[in-house]
């Protein structure tokens, strides 16, 4: 099964840069990964932004990588000369009306090799490019999106694409990966953008994998003296690859090639209930345990992961429980595998799983693909994707902050002038309140 990967806005493209750079290197020893990410030499991805600078920088960096397969960024990008100014309304409504012919008269289509009429809008161009990507898939099954929630292009255009794809391809999966901005503030309108985008994704996506910048920063700060934006994007990319890359336990024994069901199994296992779609990923690898003997690595990883989870749960505003979760173990040697019963038991106890789900935890195993070079060791990691009731706390914080701004009419004229009315805000509040209610009643 094949997926089309959509990286939208500055945040989504920067994560895409780290993600596809790592994917190129890993395909040297993982044939299955190449099969699910590339169609021949063409990557199944698009990079979409209102401005060109991030895409151009990404393209420049990608040209330095000599490995095959590679990613021709410019041929797989859609861009114009109109930013969204951290305004969800401009991204959701404004870009859909924006035409390439007026702003980019020297570029035939505004992106790569595909030809689109000069009068085509951003929406027309994106849908045409996505159609071409779908037709290159051997067995198309869905979309995987990446964007931030705090800006304008990512939150606005990312949620618009999800809505349009829901209408055009109703039977395809839609799994969206979104990055929540720092709570201290990245933009004065970020709370509006968050709640408007989340409400649209709740309506149109099958699953929402939520990365939080505050959590990522705290995780890295525990073993790094300084943390850069690149470090944060690296951690997100490692987590995404760990979640979506093929695993041995889901690969058919006959033939031995992955059929690429991991993203969709994640939806079915972790977010099967329409009202509870928020998935929280947590990742830990053995990079900080280089001196630990190999047989003890899994115990170290499990202890580190459960320790972090207990700290989070203790800091939660309300009692947190887990509806369902998947744990992905990567780098497992054929002659040694972790005690799966012990692993699942420890995670169940840490998360305090709900009583009504008899099988709340699933464990995926991926065996190491290649014998490491002399002097090196196999890379091992644990990744947990959980649907937890603590998501209600996050939604409650965003709801309260955006409602406070809305009640005081703050920045509303910025949104009104681009087609977002007060009723749209009220509808978004209602959607988020429903999510909170459903999680609290779990």
N, C-alpha and C positions, 0 to 999 in steps of 0.2 A: 504494500500500500504506500502511495506517495503523498507527500504533503508539500504545499507551497508556503515558503517562509516570507513573511512581510515585515520589514523593518521600517518603522515610520518615525519621522522627526529626528532631532539631534540625538536624543537619548537612545532611541531604537537603533539608529545607525552606528553609534559608537559601541553599543553592545554587539551589534552585528560584526563590527570590525574585529573585536576580540574573539567572537564566536567562530567566525569563518577562518580566521588565522589559525586558531587551535585545531579546527576541523581538518584543514589542509594537512597539517603536520600529522595528525592522528590517522589519516587515511593511509599513510605509508605502511601501517601495520594492521589496519582494520578495514578489510574489504567491505564488510557489511555497512560500515558508516558511509563509505563512498556511494554505495548502492542506494541508500535512502536519502542522500543529500544532493546527488548529482544525477542528471540525465545525460549520459555520455560524458562530455567535458563541460556541459552547461549546468551551472548551479540552479537549484530550484528555489531561487530567492529574488526578491525585489527590494530596492532601497529607495524610499520615498520621502522627499522633504520639500518644503516650500522654498528653501534656499539651496545654493550650490556648494557653499564652502566646506561643509562637513563631508559631503560626498567626494569632493575633489581631494581633500586630505586623505580620506580612506583609500581612494584610487591610487594616490601616490605611494602610500605605504604598502598596498597590496602588490604593486609592481616589483617591490624588492624581494618578494618571495618567489623562489625559482622552482618550488616543488609542483608536481602535477598530481591531481587536477588543481586548477586555480580558479579564481573568481575575477572576471572582467567586470569591475564595478560600474564603469560608465555605461556599458551595454545592458546592465541590469538595474539601471536607476531611472527614477522619474523625478524631475526637479523643475523649478521655475524661479522667478525672482520676486516672490512675494512671501514674506514671513508672516507669522500669525500673531506676533507681539504678546505671547503668553495669554492669548484669548481663545478659549474653547470655541466660542461662537464663530470666530474667523475661520478656524480650522474646519469646523463641522459644516457651516453654511457657505462661508466666503470662498474657500478653495474649490468647492464643487462648481461655482460659477466662473472660476478663473479660467481664461483661455490662454493657450500657449502662443497662438498666432500674434497676439498684440505685444507680448513681452519678449518673445524669443523668435524674431522674424528670420534669423539666420539658421535656426535649428529646425529641421524638418518636423520632428515629432516631439522634441523636448527630451527624448531619451533614446539611447542606443540605436538598434538596427530596425525597430518596428516603425512603420510609417502610419501616421495618423494625420488627418486633415488639419490644416492650420486653425480652423475654427473650433476644434475639439476642446472641451473643457478638461480640467484636471480629472474629473470623475470618468469621463470618456476614455482618457488616456490610461488611467489606472486599470479600468475594467478590461480594456483591450490587452494590456500587458499581462494581466493575470490570466486572461483566456489563453494567451500563447503559452504561458507557463504550464497551465493545466493540460494543454494538448501535448506537451512534451513528456508528461508523466506516463509511466507504463500502466499504473492503476491508481488514479487520483482518488483520494479519500477525504482531504480536508485542508484547512489553513491553520498556520501557527503565526500569530502576530506578536510583535514586540514594540512597545513604546512607553514613554513616560506618562504620568498622570498630571504633572504640575505645569507643563508648558501648553502651547496652543496647538501646534501642528500634531504632536503625538497624541494628546488627549482628544482633540477635536477631530482631526482627520482619521486617526486610528479607530475611534469609535464609529465614525461615518462609514469607513470601509467595512467594518464588522456588520453594520446594519445593511449595507448594500449587498454584501456577500450572502447574508442570511436570506435576502429576497431572491437573488439570482441562483444560488446554489443551496437550496433548503435542506438537501440530504447530506451535504458535506459537513464534517466536523469543523468547529471553530474554537480553537484553544488559544487564549490570549494571555501573553506574559506582560505584566505592567509593573512599572517601577514607581513606588510611592515617594514623593519628595521628602526632604528633611522637615521635621515638624517645626524646627526653628524658623523656617521660611526661606524659600528660594524665589518666590514671586508673590506680590500682594494679592494676586487673583488665583493662587494655586488651590485654595479650598473650593472655589467655584468649579474650577477645571476638574478637580478630583471627583466631586459629587455628580457633575453632569456626565462625565465620561463613564464612571462606574455604573450609573443608572442605565445608560445605553448598553453597556457590555452585559449587564445583568439580564437585559431583555433579549440580547442577540447571540451571546457567546455560550458555548456548552461548558466551558471551564475557564476560570480566571486564576492564573498563577501570580500571586502577589509578592513582589520583592519590596522590602522597605529599606530605604537608604540609611535610616537610623540604625537598624539592626545590622546591616552590612558593615557600617562604619565601626560599630561597637565590637563586632566579631574580629575585624582586622586589627583594631587598636590593641587587642589583648596580646598580640605577639609581633606587632610592628611598631617601631618608634614614630614613623610618619606614614600617613595613608594618603595616597593620591587618588584622583578620579579613575585613573587607569587601573589601579589596584582593585577598586570597587567593581569596575566593569569586568575585570579578570575573574573575580569571584563569581559574579553573576553568570559569565560565560561557562565557567567550570561546572556550575550547578545545572545549567541548561543542558549541556552536553551529557552530564551524568544522568539526567532524567530521560532525555529523548533518544540517546544513542541505543543501538540494539543491545539486548542482553541475551545471554546464553539460554536462560530459563524460558524465554518466550520465542526462541528460534526453533523452527521445526527440525526434528532429528533427521527426517528424510530430506536430502538436498543440502542441508546445513547452511542455507542462506536466510538472512532475516527478511521477513515480509513487512517490516516497518510498522508494527501495530502498537509500539510502546506509547506514543502520545495518546492514542485513543483508548488503550487499556487504562491509562492514568485517569481519564475522564470517567470510564465505567467503574473503576475501583474506588476512586476518591471523591468524585463529585457527581454521583448518579441522580441526586435529588435536585430538581430545577430551582428550588428556592435557596439552596446552599451550594454555591459554585466557587467560593473563595478557597484557594489552595495555598498553604504556606510552605515553602521549601526551606530545608535546613541542610547544610552541607559541611562535611569535615573530611579532610584527606590526611595522608601520612607525611606531608611535607615537613611538619614540625616534629616528627618522631623518627628522624633519620638514624638515630643511634639505638633505637629500640629493636631487639631481636624480632625477626619476622613472625614467629609463632605468637608473639604477644601484641602484635599490631592491632588485631581486631578488638581485643579487650581495651586497648588504649583508645581506639576510635569510638567504641561504644560508650566508654566512660566519659570521654570528652563531650560527645553528643548529648547524652542524657544529662550531664551536668549543666550544659547550656540551656537545655529545655526546662529543667527544674527552676533555673534562675528566671527564665521568661515567665513561666507559669506562676511563680511566686510573686512576680511584679505585676501580674495581670490585675486589672481593676475588679474583675469578677472571677468566680470559680470557673476554670477552663476544663473542658472535656473534649475528647476526640471522637468525631463521628466515624471516620475511616481514614486510613493512611496506607502508603506504600513506602517500603524501605528498599533502596537499590544498593547492593553491595558490588563494587567493581574491583577488579584485579585479584580475583580469587584463584589460587593455584589449584590445579586438578587434584593434587595429592593432599590438599588441605582445604577445608571449607569451614566457615564459622558455624557454631552450633546455632542453627536457625531457630530452634525452639527457645533457647535461652535468649537469643536476640529479640525475638518477637515478644517474649514475656517481659523483658526489661523495658521495652518501648511501650507496651501496653500499660505497665504500671506507672511509667513516667507520665504518659499522656492522660491517664485516667479515662479510659474509653467508655462510651455509653453502653448501658446494659442491653439495649434492644438490638444491637448489631452483634451477632454471634461470631463473625469473622471480621473484626475491624482492621486487622493488619495483614498486608500481603508483602512478601519478601521476594525481590527479584535478584537473581544471581548472574553476574557476568564473569566468566572465566578469563584469566589473562590470555591475550591473543598471541604474545610473542615472548620468547626467552630474552631477558634483558642482557645487554652487553656486559662484559666482565667488569666488575667494580660498581655496577649499578644495581638497583633493586626495582622490583615491580611497584608501580604506583597503585595504591589502594585507597578507596574512599567509601564513605557511607553517605547516602542522601535520603532524607525523609521528606515526603510530600504529604502533608496532613491537612485534613478539613476539620478545623477546630472551632469551638464556640467562641474563643477569644477574638475571632474576626469581628464579632459584634462590637467589641470595645473600639477597634479601629474605626468601624463605620460610625459609631456614636461620636467619636472625636471629630471626624470630618463633618458630620451632620451638624453638630453644635457650632463649630466655627463658621461654617458656611451660612447657617441660619442667622447667626449674630450679624454677619455682614449684610445678609439679605434684609433683615429687619431694619437696618440702618441705611438701606438703599445705597450701600457702598459699591461703586464701580458698575452699577446696573446699566447705566447709560452706555458703557462700553460694549455690553452684550446686546442691548436692545437695538443698537444701530446696525447690527449684523444679523438680525433675525431671531434672536433668542428673547422670548417674552417672559414675563413674570410667571405665567402659567407653566412654562417649561421648567422653571426652578421648583415650583410647587410639586410638579409631577416627579421630578428627580428626588425631592425630599421624601415623597410618599414611597417611592421604590426602595430607597435606602432604609426607611423605617420598617418596611416589610421584611427586609433582610435581617435587620436587628431582631425583630420579633421572632422570626423563624429560628434563629440561632439560640435565642434565649429560651425558647420552648423545647429545644432539643433534649 
